[in-house]
Amino acid sequence: MTRPVKIKKIADALDSMMDEWVYYLNRETGEIVEIEKEYLSIAEESEEDEDFGEYKDWEQDAIRDAVKVLENPEDYIKLPDEYEIDEYNIMMEFCCNIPNKNLREKLLNLISGRGAFRRFKDAIKRYNIEDEWYKYRFEELCKMAREWCEDNNLPYIND
């Protein structure tokens, strides 16, 4: 049986994603499992009953976690990755929702072209709207988490 997952827990995982990692939800426990892509590759290429003795203890644990995920695909669901999150689109929607027309236009101009993320981060600090941005972004990640749960037929709790 799949236990209900907490939307904020999934949104927190989406918020803290790193490029070289893959995130899975364990259907049974509701826990988020984070595995470095390198260890997933090692696990995919490993032989059955391999002991991974040439790796450090913590690496062995990471590889065994990866093996567990790969050997039990019915128990784990991959979370959306950074490309599916589309941070740029969230940033653009935030800008479009700024009530002040002048600020909205300034921000929209800043986020076009190379260096858009850096310019955006600088601007939200300069215009003192960082809190609004992070609140908006987290709400969008929660919305994405709910949609992901629904797409995967997972019960969830809005917490």
SVG drawing of the C-alpha trace seen along z (x, -y; Angstrom):
<svg xmlns="http://www.w3.org/2000/svg" viewBox="-5 -52 44 64">
<polyline fill="none" stroke="black" stroke-width="0.4" points="0.0,0.0 1.2,-3.5 1.1,-5.8 0.1,-9.5 3.1,-11.8 3.5,-15.3 3.4,-17.9 5.9,-20.1 8.3,-17.2 8.3,-16.7 8.5,-20.5 11.5,-20.7 13.2,-18.0 12.4,-19.8 13.7,-23.0 17.1,-21.5 17.9,-19.5 21.4,-19.3 22.5,-18.6 24.3,-15.3 21.7,-13.7 18.5,-11.8 15.7,-11.8 13.1,-9.1 10.1,-8.7 9.8,-5.4 6.1,-4.5 6.1,-2.4 7.8,-4.7 7.2,-8.1 10.9,-8.9 12.8,-10.8 15.9,-8.9 18.7,-11.0 21.3,-9.2 24.3,-10.6 24.2,-9.8 27.7,-8.3 26.5,-5.7 23.5,-4.9 25.9,-4.1 28.0,-1.9 24.9,-0.1 23.6,0.5 26.9,2.0 27.4,4.1 27.2,7.9 24.8,9.6 26.2,10.0 29.1,7.6 30.4,6.3 31.8,2.9 34.7,3.3 37.0,1.0 34.8,-1.9 34.6,-3.9 31.9,-2.9 29.7,-5.8 30.0,-5.1 29.1,-1.5 26.0,-2.6 25.1,-5.0 25.7,-2.2 23.6,0.2 20.8,-2.4 21.1,-2.7 20.9,1.1 17.8,1.2 16.1,-1.4 17.1,0.3 16.1,3.7 12.7,2.6 11.3,0.2 7.7,0.8 8.7,-0.7 10.3,-3.9 9.1,-6.8 11.6,-9.2 10.8,-12.8 10.9,-15.5 14.3,-16.7 15.6,-20.2 14.6,-20.3 11.0,-19.3 10.9,-22.0 11.7,-24.7 13.0,-27.4 13.0,-30.0 9.3,-29.6 8.6,-30.0 10.7,-33.1 8.9,-34.5 5.5,-33.8 6.5,-35.6 7.6,-38.6 4.4,-38.6 2.4,-38.7 4.1,-41.7 1.3,-44.3 3.6,-47.3 3.8,-47.8 7.2,-49.5 8.8,-46.9 7.1,-44.1 8.6,-45.5 12.0,-46.0 12.1,-42.4 10.9,-41.0 13.6,-42.9 16.2,-41.6 15.4,-38.0 16.0,-37.8 19.2,-36.5 22.4,-35.2 22.9,-35.8 19.1,-36.1 19.2,-34.2 22.0,-36.3 20.4,-39.5 17.0,-38.4 18.6,-37.4 20.3,-40.8 17.1,-42.6 14.9,-40.9 17.4,-41.9 17.6,-45.5 13.8,-45.9 13.3,-44.1 11.0,-41.4 13.1,-38.3 10.6,-37.1 7.8,-37.3 9.9,-35.4 10.8,-32.6 7.2,-32.3 5.9,-32.3 8.5,-29.7 7.7,-27.4 4.0,-27.6 4.8,-26.7 6.9,-23.7 4.0,-22.6 1.6,-22.8 4.1,-20.8 4.3,-18.2 0.5,-17.8 0.4,-17.4 3.2,-14.8 1.4,-12.9 -1.8,-12.9 0.0,-11.8 1.5,-8.9 -1.7,-8.0 -0.1,-8.8 -2.2,-9.9 -0.9,-13.1 -1.4,-15.5 -1.5,-19.2 0.5,-20.2"/>
</svg>
